[in-house]
């Protein structure tokens, strides 16, 4: 089954769990989803670049816990491995400007691509869709469609679910969803209570909670039948 591995699973201010970031490492290719403040260090600690010839980075949005070490990682890939990182984000010009302000050069150390694209080395089509998180900036979810096997939905930070989640799960696919204990009216993330309303009990074993916060989160989520991603 197609699954994601994780370098961190925490919310922006729940630092003990590290910033939420997922990856796939196959066929000399690293696919990384988000690159927050703690992520580059985790990549180095786990020697994740060993044997890698292609680097693809999907960005959900531009909060610092999702792009805080992106510049360092992109620069490192070029400096040590002469790899031009492919960064996927729907707002291409904004991402290009951000990386250039960090002293990086387009087409030398990075290239920014549309977030609806294909990664041939992983036999994978990626599709992004605008979702709801905060008013100050746009946030995107991703659907990963593999040529063989199940698809994956990755919600990004959001207080909505912008797919037909039940039909998606009925087809045997997996969902990685922003989830939190906080259930206040103005919360910009998806509460555990809301996720329980969206997902019938018989499909909850196909849903993995990410971007976790607060005490007793793991216990409460498992009690409701959801999975919690492991930090590899």
VOBA-1610 file (N, C-alpha, C; in pm, whole numbers, padded with zeros to 5 digits, always signed):
BEGIN
Unk+00084-00120+00000Unk+00000+00000+00000Unk+00088+00125+00000Unk+00046+00225-00076Unk+00118+00352-00079Unk+00092+00429+00051Unk+00199+00462+00123Unk+00188+00537+00248Unk+00294+00646+00252Unk+00275+00740+00343Unk+00373+00844+00368Unk+00450+00813+00495Unk+00576+00855+00500Unk+00654+00854+00622Unk+00666+00998+00670Unk+00702+01015+00799Unk+00699+01149+00857Unk+00826+01182+00934Unk+00868+01309+00919Unk+00980+01364+00995Unk+00931+01438+01120Unk+00807+01479+01119Unk+00745+01547+01232Unk+00595+01540+01216Unk+00523+01562+01327Unk+00377+01549+01321Unk+00308+01656+01406Unk+00383+01757+01453Unk+00328+01854+01544Unk+00275+01980+01479Unk+00192+02052+01554Unk+00146+02184+01511Unk+00259+02284+01527Unk+00237+02406+01479Unk+00343+02505+01478Unk+00403+02535+01614Unk+00324+02527+01720Unk+00372+02562+01854Unk+00376+02441+01947Unk+00367+02322+01890Unk+00377+02199+01969Unk+00511+02134+01932Unk+00619+02201+01972Unk+00752+02171+01919Unk+00804+02034+01957Unk+00752+01973+02062Unk+00802+01843+02104Unk+00782+01738+01996Unk+00682+01757+01910Unk+00653+01661+01802Unk+00720+01700+01671Unk+00790+01813+01665Unk+00855+01865+01544Unk+00750+01906+01440Unk+00790+01991+01346Unk+00697+02040+01244Unk+00648+01926+01155Unk+00521+01930+01121Unk+00464+01826+01037Unk+00525+01829+00898Unk+00580+01716+00858Unk+00642+01702+00725Unk+00644+01555+00687Unk+00595+01526+00567Unk+00587+01389+00518Unk+00685+01368+00403Unk+00718+01241+00377Unk+00807+01215+00264Unk+00787+01076+00206Unk+00833+01061+00083Unk+00847+00931+00016Unk+00988+00926-00038Unk+01058+00817-00015Unk+01193+00798-00068Unk+01198+00668-00147Unk+01202+00680-00278Unk+01203+00564-00367Unk+01274+00600-00497Unk+01334+00501-00560Unk+01392+00515-00694Unk+01484+00637-00705Unk+01570+00654-00602Unk+01667+00764-00597Unk+01598+00901-00595Unk+01472+00902-00552Unk+01392+01024-00550Unk+01342+01051-00409Unk+01353+01177-00367Unk+01292+01219-00241Unk+01178+01314-00273Unk+01059+01278-00227Unk+00942+01366-00232Unk+00914+01411-00090Unk+00921+01540-00068Unk+00900+01598+00065Unk+00776+01686+00062Unk+00692+01674+00163Unk+00576+01763+00175Unk+00600+01857+00292Unk+00623+01982+00261Unk+00652+02090+00354Unk+00791+02077+00417Unk+00846+02193+00452Unk+00984+02197+00503Unk+00994+02307+00609Unk+00931+02284+00724Unk+00929+02382+00832Unk+01061+02394+00905Unk+01061+02471+01013Unk+01186+02505+01083Unk+01267+02384+01127Unk+01202+02277+01169Unk+01274+02161+01223Unk+01310+02057+01118Unk+01263+02074+00995Unk+01269+01966+00896Unk+01409+01941+00841Unk+01481+02045+00803Unk+01615+02027+00747Unk+01704+01950+00844Unk+01698+01985+00972Unk+01777+01914+01072Unk+01741+01766+01076Unk+01611+01735+01068Unk+01567+01595+01069Unk+01621+01521+00947Unk+01621+01587+00832Unk+01672+01525+00709Unk+01819+01488+00726Unk+01897+01578+00786Unk+02039+01550+00809Unk+02057+01438+00911Unk+01980+01441+01019Unk+01993+01339+01124Unk+01965+01200+01071Unk+01873+01189+00976Unk+01831+01059+00925Unk+01903+01022+00795Unk+02001+01104+00754Unk+02074+01079+00629Unk+01979+01053+00513Unk+01874+01130+00507Unk+01768+01104+00411Unk+01811+01129+00266Unk+01919+01206+00249Unk+01967+01236+00113Unk+02058+01128+00056Unk+02093+01028+00135Unk+02181+00922+00085Unk+02118+00854-00036Unk+02189+00851-00149Unk+02143+00784-00270Unk+02042+00862-00352Unk+02013+00985-00313Unk+01910+01063-00382Unk+01968+01140-00501Unk+01895+01137-00613Unk+01934+01211-00732Unk+01829+01313-00774Unk+01705+01299-00725Unk+01598+01394-00753Unk+01533+01438-00622Unk+01504+01568-00612Unk+01434+01621-00495Unk+01311+01698-00541Unk+01195+01658-00489Unk+01067+01723-00519Unk+01006+01766-00386Unk+00962+01892-00377Unk+00910+01945-00252Unk+00772+02006-00277Unk+00670+01950-00214Unk+00535+02006-00223Unk+00514+02099-00105Unk+00466+02219-00131Unk+00440+02316-00025Unk+00289+02339-00014Unk+00237+02324+00109Unk+00095+02347+00131Unk+00064+02494+00153Unk+00150+02565+00225Unk+00132+02709+00246Unk+00259+02766+00307Unk+00260+02899+00326Unk+00385+02967+00358Unk+00398+03011+00503Unk+00330+02945+00596Unk+00360+02965+00737Unk+00498+02907+00767Unk+00567+02965+00864Unk+00707+02927+00887Unk+00723+02782+00932Unk+00622+02725+00998Unk+00635+02585+01037Unk+00616+02490+00919Unk+00598+02549+00799Unk+00587+02468+00677Unk+00693+02503+00572Unk+00756+02620+00585Unk+00865+02654+00490Unk+00989+02710+00559Unk+00995+02704+00692Unk+01101+02771+00765Unk+01242+02727+00736Unk+01264+02603+00694Unk+01400+02558+00658Unk+01410+02520+00511Unk+01312+02564+00431Unk+01313+02532+00287Unk+01437+02588+00218Unk+01469+02714+00245Unk+01585+02775+00181Unk+01714+02702+00214Unk+01731+02665+00341Unk+01851+02592+00382Unk+01861+02457+00314Unk+01750+02387+00306Unk+01751+02254+00244Unk+01778+02263+00094Unk+01712+02357+00026Unk+01734+02374-00118Unk+01880+02409-00146Unk+01935+02502-00068Unk+02074+02539-00086Unk+02168+02423-00060Unk+02139+02342+00041Unk+02221+02225+00074Unk+02220+02123-00039Unk+02101+02099-00096Unk+02090+02002-00207Unk+02180+02043-00324Unk+02182+02172-00352Unk+02265+02219-00463Unk+02413+02221-00426Unk+02444+02270-00306Unk+02584+02284-00264Unk+02652+02147-00252Unk+02586+02050-00192Unk+02652+01921-00167Unk+02630+01820-00278Unk+02511+01823-00341Unk+02477+01717-00436Unk+02456+01767-00579Unk+02464+01898-00600Unk+02438+01958-00732Unk+02300+01919-00785Unk+02206+01909-00693Unk+02067+01878-00729Unk+01986+02007-00732Unk+01917+02029-00840Unk+01824+02142-00851Unk+01689+02094-00798Unk+01649+02145-00683Unk+01524+02102-00621Unk+01404+02155-00699Unk+01305+02070-00716Unk+01180+02110-00779Unk+01078+02138-00671Unk+01037+02264-00663Unk+00943+02308-00560Unk+00807+02331-00626Unk+00704+02267-00571Unk+00570+02274-00629Unk+00481+02360-00539Unk+00426+02467-00598Unk+00338+02556-00524Unk+00252+02632-00623Unk+00124+02645-00592Unk+00032+02706-00687Unk+00064+02853-00715Unk+00121+02921-00618Unk+00157+03062-00635Unk+00306+03070-00669Unk+00337+03043-00795Unk+00476+03026-00837Unk+00561+03150-00816Unk+00510+03266-00850Unk+00588+03388-00840Unk+00619+03423-00695Unk+00525+03399-00606Unk+00548+03426-00464Unk+00657+03335-00408Unk+00653+03207-00444Unk+00754+03115-00397Unk+00891+03149-00456Unk+00895+03185-00582Unk+01021+03224-00646Unk+01082+03344-00575Unk+01000+03445-00545Unk+01049+03564-00477Unk+01101+03529-00338Unk+01030+03445-00267Unk+01073+03404-00133Unk+01212+03341-00137Unk+01232+03247-00228Unk+01361+03177-00235Unk+01472+03270-00284Unk+01438+03361-00375Unk+01539+03456-00422Unk+01580+03554-00312Unk+01487+03591-00224Unk+01520+03677-00111Unk+01615+03609-00013Unk+01620+03477-00018Unk+01712+03400+00066Unk+01847+03380-00002Unk+01863+03438-00122Unk+01991+03431-00192Unk+02004+03315-00288Unk+01895+03246-00316Unk+01898+03133-00408Unk+01861+03180-00549Unk+01912+03109-00650Unk+01888+03149-00788Unk+01803+03045-00860Unk+01697+03094-00924Unk+01611+03004-01001Unk+01689+02940-01114Unk+01662+02813-01139Unk+01727+02731-01242Unk+01873+02701-01212Unk+01923+02749-01098Unk+02055+02709-01052Unk+02041+02611-00936Unk+01972+02655-00829Unk+01953+02567-00714Unk+01807+02520-00700Unk+01715+02587-00769Unk+01574+02548-00758Unk+01499+02586-00883Unk+01384+02522-00901Unk+01285+02563-00999Unk+01148+02548-00935Unk+01059+02643-00960Unk+00924+02637-00904Unk+00829+02591-01013Unk+00751+02488-00982Unk+00661+02427-01079Unk+00517+02437-01030Unk+00426+02427-01123Unk+00284+02424-01090Unk+00255+02302-01004Unk+00166+02317-00909Unk+00140+02208-00815Unk+00045+02102-00869Unk-00001+02115-00991Unk-00070+02006-01061Unk+00027+01953-01164Unk+00086+01837-01136Unk+00200+01794-01214Unk+00219+01643-01200Unk+00327+01593-01260Unk+00358+01450-01253Unk+00505+01432-01218Unk+00531+01332-01132Unk+00668+01293-01098Unk+00690+01154-01155Unk+00759+01148-01267Unk+00774+01022-01340Unk+00846+00916-01259Unk+00949+00954-01186Unk+01029+00855-01113Unk+00950+00784-01003Unk+00839+00844-00962Unk+00752+00782-00861Unk+00620+00734-00920Unk+00605+00747-01053Unk+00479+00708-01120Unk+00360+00770-01049Unk+00367+00901-01032Unk+00275+00972-00944Unk+00228+01103-01006Unk+00097+01126-01002Unk+00039+01255-01038Unk+00003+01329-00911Unk+00039+01457-00903Unk+00004+01538-00787Unk-00095+01645-00830Unk-00194+01666-00744Unk-00296+01767-00771Unk-00322+01845-00643Unk-00322+01977-00654Unk-00350+02060-00537Unk-00485+02129-00552Unk-00540+02168-00439Unk-00670+02235-00439Unk-00673+02333-00322Unk-00719+02454-00349Unk-00729+02556-00246Unk-00819+02509-00133Unk-00775+02530-00010Unk-00855+02494+00105Unk-00865+02614+00200Unk-00930+02598+00314Unk-00954+02709+00406Unk-00872+02692+00534Unk-00792+02796+00562Unk-00710+02793+00683Unk-00710+02930+00751Unk-00636+03027+00696Unk-00634+03163+00751Unk-00657+03263+00639Unk-00698+03384+00675Unk-00726+03486+00575Unk-00599+03547+00516Unk-00490+03544+00589Unk-00369+03615+00548Unk-00297+03552+00430Unk-00317+03423+00409Unk-00250+03356+00297Unk-00330+03235+00253Unk-00302+03190+00132Unk-00372+03073+00077Unk-00305+02944+00122Unk-00386+02842+00136Unk-00340+02710+00177Unk-00397+02606+00081Unk-00318+02501+00055Unk-00357+02401-00045Unk-00347+02260+00011Unk-00443+02178-00024Unk-00435+02034+00002Unk-00376+01967-00122Unk-00333+01842-00106Unk-00278+01766-00218Unk-00342+01628-00226Unk-00369+01585-00348Unk-00405+01446-00374Unk-00293+01383-00454Unk-00242+01270-00407Unk-00135+01196-00473Unk-00197+01073-00538Unk-00191+01068-00671Unk-00251+00957-00745Unk-00140+00874-00810Unk-00118+00755-00757Unk-00015+00665-00807Unk-00069+00582-00922Unk+00019+00545-01015Unk-00023+00461-01127Unk-00074+00326-01078Unk-00014+00277-00970Unk-00052+00147-00914Unk-00083+00166-00766Unk-00194+00109-00722Unk-00227+00113-00580Unk-00313+00231-00542Unk-00327+00249-00412Unk-00419+00349-00357Unk-00367+00491-00376Unk-00459+00585-00370Unk-00425+00727-00370Unk-00417+00777-00226Unk-00362+00899-00211Unk-00345+00961-00081Unk-00399+01103-00086Unk-00475+01142+00015Unk-00517+01281+00032Unk-00443+01339+00151Unk-00380+01454+00130Unk-00304+01523+00234Unk-00368+01660+00252Unk-00428+01684+00367Unk-00515+01801+00382Unk-00443+01933+00391Unk-00316+01933+00435Unk-00255+02060+00473Unk-00325+02115+00595Unk-00291+02238+00635Unk-00358+02301+00747Unk-00493+02353+00699Unk-00600+02313+00765Unk-00732+02348+00715Unk-00839+02329+00821Unk-00948+02403+00809Unk-01064+02376+00894Unk-01179+02319+00812Unk-01149+02272+00690Unk-01250+02205+00609Unk-01187+02079+00547Unk-01272+01998+00487Unk-01224+01885+00407Unk-01275+01907+00266Unk-01184+01936+00172Unk-01227+01979+00039Unk-01228+01866-00064Unk-01254+01743-00015Unk-01285+01631-00104Unk-01408+01561-00048Unk-01467+01474-00129Unk-01574+01388-00078Unk-01505+01273-00004Unk-01481+01293+00126Unk-01392+01206+00200Unk-01445+01064+00213Unk-01575+01047+00224Unk-01630+00912+00239Unk-01612+00831+00111Unk-01645+00889-00003Unk-01625+00819-00131Unk-01477+00789-00153Unk-01390+00882-00115Unk-01246+00862-00130Unk-01200+00743-00046Unk-01249+00732+00074Unk-01212+00622+00162Unk-01275+00491+00118Unk-01397+00496+00065Unk-01462+00375+00016Unk-01381+00307-00092Unk-01304+00384-00168Unk-01222+00329-00276Unk-01090+00271-00225Unk-01073+00266-00094Unk-00954+00205-00037Unk-00836+00298-00024Unk-00858+00429-00034Unk-00751+00526-00028Unk-00721+00567+00116Unk-00612+00642+00135Unk-00571+00688+00268Unk-00582+00839+00277Unk-00613+00887+00396Unk-00624+01030+00423Unk-00530+01067+00538Unk-00452+01173+00517Unk-00370+01232+00623Unk-00429+01370+00650Unk-00483+01389+00771Unk-00566+01507+00793Unk-00524+01588+00915Unk-00513+01718+00896Unk-00493+01813+01005Unk-00600+01789+01111Unk-00558+01767+01235Unk-00652+01737+01343Unk-00602+01798+01474Unk-00691+01852+01552Unk-00651+01910+01681Unk-00759+01888+01786Unk-00721+01903+01910Unk-00815+01892+02021Unk-00902+02017+02030Unk-00843+02132+02005Unk-00914+02260+02016Unk-01040+02260+01930Unk-01152+02289+01991Unk-01280+02288+01918Unk-01350+02424+01929Unk-01271+02529+01944Unk-01328+02663+01957Unk-01386+02710+01824Unk-01474+02806+01830Unk-01548+02854+01712Unk-01456+02906+01604Unk-01352+02981+01639Unk-01264+03045+01542Unk-01138+02966+01512Unk-01135+02840+01548Unk-01018+02757+01522Unk-00993+02743+01372Unk-00866+02756+01330Unk-00833+02748+01187Unk-00784+02609+01148Unk-00800+02514+01237Unk-00767+02374+01210Unk-00891+02287+01229Unk-00883+02160+01189Unk-00996+02069+01200Unk-00995+02001+01337Unk-01100+02019+01412Unk-01106+01957+01544Unk-01134+01808+01532Unk-01095+01735+01635Unk-01122+01591+01639Unk-01273+01566+01635Unk-01349+01651+01701Unk-01494+01637+01697Unk-01546+01648+01554Unk-01497+01745+01480Unk-01541+01765+01342Unk-01499+01647+01254Unk-01379+01595+01274Unk-01335+01481+01194Unk-01421+01359+01222Unk-01464+01343+01345Unk-01554+01232+01379Unk-01687+01246+01305Unk-01735+01370+01288Unk-01859+01392+01214Unk-01842+01358+01066Unk-01724+01383+01012Unk-01699+01364+00869Unk-01675+01218+00831Unk-01613+01142+00920Unk-01567+01007+00885Unk-01642+00902+00967Unk-01722+00816+00901Unk-01788+00706+00972Unk-01686+00613+01037Unk-01725+00548+01143Unk-01631+00465+01220Unk-01565+00356+01136Unk-01638+00303+01039Unk-01582+00191+00962Unk-01466+00232+00871Unk-01445+00362+00851Unk-01337+00409+00763Unk-01226+00480+00839Unk-01238+00493+00969Unk-01141+00573+01044Unk-01003+00510+01050Unk-00993+00378+01029Unk-00860+00316+01028Unk-00781+00351+00901Unk-00843+00422+00806Unk-00774+00468+00686Unk-00735+00615+00697Unk-00761+00675+00812Unk-00735+00817+00833Unk-00624+00833+00937Unk-00521+00912+00903Unk-00408+00940+00990Unk-00412+01087+01033Unk-00407+01112+01162Unk-00407+01248+01213Unk-00266+01307+01208Unk-00257+01432+01161Unk-00129+01503+01152Unk-00147+01643+01212Unk-00032+01712+01231Unk-00032+01849+01283Unk-00095+01852+01421Unk-00059+01756+01504Unk-00126+01734+01631Unk-00088+01838+01736Unk-00176+01859+01832Unk-00152+01957+01937Unk-00209+01906+02069Unk-00157+01960+02177Unk-00220+01942+02306Unk-00198+01809+02375Unk-00225+01809+02502Unk-00214+01688+02582Unk-00329+01592+02550Unk-00303+01464+02563Unk-00402+01357+02545Unk-00453+01345+02401Unk-00387+01415+02306Unk-00435+01409+02169Unk-00430+01266+02115Unk-00317+01201+02132Unk-00299+01067+02076Unk-00401+00971+02137Unk-00417+00976+02267Unk-00512+00889+02336Unk-00654+00912+02287Unk-00693+01039+02275Unk-00830+01071+02234Unk-00856+01033+02089Unk-00759+01054+02001Unk-00777+01020+01859Unk-00788+00871+01837Unk-00703+00795+01906Unk-00709+00649+01894Unk-00838+00594+01952Unk-00887+00658+02056Unk-01013+00616+02117Unk-01128+00626+02017Unk-01118+00724+01924Unk-01221+00743+01822Unk-01196+00658+01697Unk-01088+00580+01695Unk-01063+00488+01585Unk-00969+00539+01479Unk-00910+00658+01498Unk-00816+00713+01400Unk-00674+00665+01428Unk-00589+00674+01325Unk-00447+00645+01339Unk-00372+00774+01367Unk-00255+00763+01428Unk-00163+00875+01446Unk-00035+00839+01371Unk+00015+00930+01291Unk+00136+00899+01215Unk+00253+00882+01311Unk+00342+00789+01279Unk+00465+00769+01354Unk+00575+00857+01296Unk+00663+00905+01379Unk+00779+00979+01332Unk+00891+00879+01312Unk+00934+00862+01187Unk+01034+00761+01155Unk+01174+00814+01185
//
